[in-house]
Amino acid sequence: MDLAPSPHAPTDRSRDLSQPLDRLGPDETLKADSDQLRGTIALSLLDRITGAVTESDTKLMKFQGIYQQDDRDLRDERRRQKLEPAYQFMVRVRLAGGVCTSEQWLTLDALAREHGGETLRITTRQTFQFHWVLKDSLRPLIQKLHTVLLDTVSACGDDARGVMCSVDPHLSAVHAEVYDLAKRASDHAIPRMRAYHEIWYGEERIAGSAPEEPFYGRTYMPRKFKIGFVIPPINDIDVYTQDLGFIAIAGPDGLEGFNVAIGGGMGRTDQAPATYPRLADVIGFIPKDQVLAVSDAVMAVQRDFGDRRDRARARFKYTVDDKGLDWIVREIEARQGFAFAPARPVAFTTNGDTFGWRQGEDGRHHYTLFVEAGRLDNRPGRPLLDGLREIARAHPGGFRLTPNQNLIIANVAARDRQLIDGLLEGFGLAELNVQSGLRRNAIACVALPTCGLAMAEAERYLPALLPQIDAILERHGLAEEPITLRISGCPNGCSRPYIAEIGLTGRAPGKYNLYLGGGFHGQRLNKMDLENVGEAAILARLDTVIAHYARERLDGERFGDFAIRAGYVPEVKAGRDFNT
């Protein structure tokens, strides 16, 4: 299938700085002066005196999928010993739609064992993160990824982040076509970034008269920009949290096109009421061959009108609210050269995963495995990393990462199901799918000890928190009730906590804000119920609300819907209402 190109001529897609440099924020000036993101990264990597890179290079390396961090468990002790922090790096892979071949899996596994502390992490955007990577290991790791056609370009930074897509393109012809579009959109939207090839692959700089970044220019996007494709009725990618969401519309003859949603985003700044999470607005329908033209136009509007002075308000959601949705839509339509058709009817039922075996239209089988908080490692009695390595060695069909941090062993022939079942049983992994409804719908961000933004625990706290909430549910006869729970170590919201029926965001060690009333399939923001409280207060409040829910819920009523109907929290009508 041929996709319609952007209607803009190449010169129309390029941009100069829309404001003089002295009117830009410091991060914008840094980008503009960075020689297209080269900075002094190559020199910083050669510095053997420190395990870190310079402050400016730390920011520029984000565009190349790399975050400098330090072990916060050791921070105070190292300070007392007058040592620099225990610097290490997080490296995030670009993996559109979470599709991973078995060969790629084996390479990722080997790199995790050699350079990443013998652990990999599945993220909430369907990709892998390496943690605990030392500076000297960065080049070997990235070069090895290249041998299996993987890179880390645009996995972080002020650009189009990794493109999400409803899981497993082998489920149906529609899934396969939507994944193909998502992959093309990812390849189309990433920066051209010659700096990446020079710094990490050792390629020579190529001189030329054409602009290096014909779309992004010298200052790239004002902030990160997230794109996702979803196939109803399962909203697994949480499409309303994306800056740009494509909602697949299928007819009797297959994929017809997409409803387009714009302006979603979870991040907020603590104690800053001008920042808030926002759900995307559906603005119309497009035929499937207009995806790239729409992507170009929407990103260009944000590129040219997003806030470049106040990074806290530089996401597209604020541009939409500040300019007005009608103005934004008119500007998008003018740039893409056509108007949106009316949106088609859509119905979502859940944003969770279906565990165990499923069969696709082509007769192939797919096994979804529960992975708590996305953490792939070896623990006593649960050698998850080892078991999956053996499955990758025996199974040519590949893997899929879900937006809920779980894993699909994909494209299994009927004759090979017994082999996969045997390996799952042999490594004790099949029992991982025996989980409560709450556990199956729980997500946590990494938080401590590696994330520099974390105010409290998330991933490490989840295994201690869930049994206590499960006990409350069981006591009230709701042990199998599916309730979405998301926990984040800070207000930034990487685990998408603000759409969960129960959301927790860290405020300080052991202290969280408790949110209630999100939509079961990601269609509604929640609202803060308790502020800056500890575990005892959280559990007591949940006990009260869950007991009330068990007594008086309506037939089929979800927990989040009940929390609003029963008056525990008001319904949030729009993002700006979130902090009021």
PEGICOR-V939737 format. One record per run of one state. SS is the DSSP state (hx for helix, st for strand, lp for the rest). FROM is the first residue (numbers start at 1). LEN is the number of residues. If there is no record, write none. Layout:
ss:SS from:FROM len:LEN
ss:SS from:FROM len:LEN
//
This chain:
ss:lp from:1 len:9
ss:hx from:10 len:4
ss:lp from:14 len:7
ss:hx from:21 len:3
ss:lp from:24 len:2
ss:hx from:26 len:7
ss:lp from:33 len:8
ss:hx from:41 len:6
ss:lp from:47 len:8
ss:hx from:55 len:10
ss:lp from:65 len:1
ss:st from:66 len:5
ss:lp from:71 len:4
ss:hx from:75 len:6
ss:lp from:81 len:6
ss:st from:87 len:6
ss:lp from:93 len:1
ss:st from:94 len:1
ss:lp from:95 len:1
ss:hx from:96 len:3
ss:st from:99 len:2
ss:lp from:101 len:1
ss:hx from:102 len:14
ss:lp from:116 len:4
ss:st from:120 len:3
ss:lp from:123 len:5
ss:st from:128 len:6
ss:lp from:134 len:1
ss:hx from:135 len:12
ss:lp from:147 len:4
ss:st from:151 len:1
ss:lp from:152 len:8
ss:st from:160 len:1
ss:lp from:161 len:3
ss:st from:164 len:2
ss:lp from:166 len:7
ss:hx from:173 len:17
ss:lp from:190 len:4
ss:hx from:194 len:8
ss:lp from:202 len:23
ss:st from:225 len:1
ss:lp from:226 len:1
ss:st from:227 len:5
ss:lp from:232 len:2
ss:st from:234 len:1
ss:lp from:235 len:4
ss:hx from:239 len:3
ss:lp from:242 len:2
ss:st from:244 len:8
ss:lp from:252 len:2
ss:st from:254 len:9
ss:lp from:263 len:2
ss:st from:265 len:1
ss:lp from:266 len:12
ss:st from:278 len:1
ss:lp from:279 len:2
ss:st from:281 len:7
ss:hx from:288 len:18
ss:lp from:306 len:5
ss:hx from:311 len:3
ss:lp from:314 len:2
ss:hx from:316 len:8
ss:lp from:324 len:1
ss:hx from:325 len:12
ss:lp from:337 len:4
ss:st from:341 len:1
ss:lp from:342 len:8
ss:st from:350 len:1
ss:lp from:351 len:5
ss:st from:356 len:4
ss:lp from:360 len:5
ss:st from:365 len:5
ss:lp from:370 len:2
ss:hx from:372 len:3
ss:st from:375 len:2
ss:lp from:377 len:1
ss:st from:378 len:2
ss:lp from:380 len:2
ss:st from:382 len:2
ss:hx from:384 len:11
ss:lp from:395 len:4
ss:st from:399 len:3
ss:lp from:402 len:5
ss:st from:407 len:6
ss:lp from:413 len:1
ss:hx from:414 len:13
ss:lp from:427 len:3
ss:hx from:430 len:4
ss:lp from:434 len:3
ss:hx from:437 len:4
ss:lp from:441 len:1
ss:st from:442 len:3
ss:lp from:445 len:14
ss:hx from:459 len:17
ss:lp from:476 len:9
ss:st from:485 len:4
ss:lp from:489 len:8
ss:hx from:497 len:3
ss:lp from:500 len:2
ss:st from:502 len:7
ss:lp from:509 len:2
ss:st from:511 len:6
ss:lp from:517 len:10
ss:st from:527 len:7
ss:lp from:534 len:1
ss:hx from:535 len:18
ss:lp from:553 len:6
ss:hx from:559 len:7
ss:lp from:566 len:9
ss:hx from:575 len:3
ss:lp from:578 len:3
//
